Amino acid sequence: MGRNDANGIDERSFRFLCDVLSFVDTIEKGPKTNKIIEQLVDASGSIGGNREEALGASSRKEFIRYNEISLRSANESVRWLRVCAAKRLGSQDKCVPLLEEARQLARILGRIVITSKRRDAQGPEPKT
């Protein structure tokens, strides 16, 4: 899967951010909801931002670290979307699919981190 693959993590995280931005427009603004909106937008944007950093990493360790941060951002997005679903904030027709996509992004990123750590533990690949 290439970097610009429509079903790849990088393109999906970009679409996720765009969809979150559309979703938050459906949430009524107020003292309580403004902070939720801010946290959700920041977390969802951080997924792709840290993936960009990972792809530009100068070492395996740095690559893993930025993917771990991206994973934490996906998990945080899940948390804020769960709040929106539980409190029925904004369009639930948009919220529920976003919540599922955030969970899937977190699963994908978790696999990337685990696989990368396993490869890192095995050491450098033999030269042929």
Wavefront OBJ file of the C-alpha trace (Angstrom):
o trace
v 0.000 0.000 0.000
v 1.462 3.318 -1.045
v 1.434 6.582 0.816
v -1.397 8.001 -1.312
v -3.421 4.792 -1.419
v -7.088 5.662 -0.857
v -7.391 2.953 1.791
v -3.988 3.566 3.369
v -3.553 5.032 6.831
v -2.260 8.386 5.591
v -5.123 9.100 3.214
v -7.667 7.757 5.687
v -6.309 9.958 8.481
v -6.549 12.981 6.153
v -10.171 12.183 5.255
v -10.895 11.548 8.933
v -9.713 15.050 9.859
v -11.801 16.589 7.072
v -14.855 14.624 8.233
v -14.275 15.639 11.859
v -14.148 19.288 10.779
v -17.517 18.857 9.055
v -18.938 17.034 12.062
v -17.951 19.671 14.629
v -19.876 22.254 12.607
v -23.025 20.364 13.667
v -22.280 20.711 17.394
v -24.006 23.580 19.162
v -21.310 25.934 20.471
v -21.175 26.727 24.176
v -18.856 26.779 27.208
v -18.878 22.982 27.589
v -18.862 22.004 23.947
v -16.180 24.434 22.764
v -13.499 22.552 24.703
v -14.713 19.192 23.401
v -14.636 20.519 19.832
v -11.118 21.905 20.303
v -9.811 18.667 21.810
v -11.410 16.521 19.095
v -10.071 18.664 16.250
v -6.577 18.762 17.772
v -6.488 14.996 18.351
v -7.817 14.114 14.907
v -5.370 16.474 13.205
v -2.488 15.061 15.207
v -3.016 11.575 13.754
v -1.923 12.588 10.266
v 0.560 15.187 11.474
v 2.518 12.632 13.436
v 2.299 10.117 10.591
v 3.993 12.757 8.407
v 6.737 13.051 11.022
v 7.063 9.255 11.127
v 7.457 9.045 7.364
v 10.246 11.625 7.534
v 11.959 9.947 10.473
v 15.731 9.555 10.413
v 15.733 6.273 12.376
v 13.527 3.289 13.153
v 13.264 4.469 16.738
v 11.989 7.872 15.613
v 9.584 6.196 13.161
v 8.145 4.079 15.980
v 7.912 7.046 18.351
v 5.901 9.216 15.961
v 3.576 6.311 15.149
v 3.033 5.814 18.885
v 2.062 9.490 19.194
v -0.264 9.087 16.212
v -1.830 6.057 17.924
v -2.390 8.052 21.111
v -4.080 10.771 19.054
v -6.367 8.190 17.433
v -7.271 6.836 20.876
v -7.954 10.357 22.103
v -10.186 10.964 19.073
v -12.128 7.824 20.014
v -12.608 9.200 23.530
v -13.971 12.575 22.382
v -16.224 10.981 19.770
v -17.562 8.617 22.450
v -18.433 11.688 24.525
v -20.231 13.215 21.542
v -22.150 9.988 20.971
v -23.017 9.504 24.644
v -24.161 13.102 25.110
v -25.756 13.212 21.633
v -23.700 16.215 20.602
v -23.894 17.120 16.939
v -25.170 14.984 14.095
v -25.251 11.379 15.257
v -25.406 10.326 11.598
v -21.896 11.755 11.287
v -20.623 10.948 14.768
v -21.205 7.194 14.817
v -19.309 6.437 11.571
v -16.497 8.757 12.696
v -16.242 6.867 15.967
v -15.897 3.579 14.078
v -13.280 5.066 11.735
v -11.291 6.403 14.704
v -11.320 2.923 16.227
v -10.133 1.406 12.949
v -7.355 3.997 12.600
v -6.228 3.153 16.134
v -6.170 -0.574 15.303
v -4.128 0.035 12.147
v -1.679 2.300 13.966
v -1.388 -0.244 16.772
v -0.413 -2.896 14.223
v 2.143 -0.547 12.664
v 3.706 0.118 16.076
v 3.775 -3.550 17.110
v 5.168 -4.714 13.771
v 7.791 -1.975 13.775
v 8.880 -2.818 17.318
v 9.194 -6.496 16.426
v 11.322 -5.678 13.395
v 13.425 -3.297 15.456
v 14.013 -6.003 18.079
v 15.194 -8.410 15.372
v 17.963 -6.015 14.388
v 19.100 -4.993 10.924
v 18.087 -7.112 7.969
v 20.895 -9.148 6.416
v 22.440 -7.716 3.281
v 22.165 -9.869 0.191
l 1 2 3 4 5 6 7 8 9 10 11 12 13 14 15 16 17 18 19 20 21 22 23 24 25 26 27 28 29 30 31 32 33 34 35 36 37 38 39 40 41 42 43 44 45 46 47 48 49 50 51 52 53 54 55 56 57 58 59 60 61 62 63 64 65 66 67 68 69 70 71 72 73 74 75 76 77 78 79 80 81 82 83 84 85 86 87 88 89 90 91 92 93 94 95 96 97 98 99 100 101 102 103 104 105 106 107 108 109 110 111 112 113 114 115 116 117 118 119 120 121 122 123 124 125 126 127 128
